């Protein structure tokens, strides 16, 4: 593995740990503020695995990102989105951002 790849892998692990340590930051807030969320990371992870010939489904990718099955994580850490969060998400989506 090249140093570049080692650094990139370490950064991903650090990002995932940071997200895990900050479970109170909801996916919808991440989407509203940064334009990506844990589910986006899961989709990117799955897509890159497939590019390298590794078969992986979305649930497997989400388990990697969330550190446990998504349904279990969601039940423990993700409350229903507020009306304000949904409105901000819809406004951003409609503006094309």
PyMOL commands that set and color helices and strands:
alter all, ss='L'
color gray80, all
select helices_A, chain A and resi 3-21+27-34+38-51+58-66+70-77+83-94
alter helices_A, ss='H'
color red, helices_A
deselect
rebuild
show_as cartoon
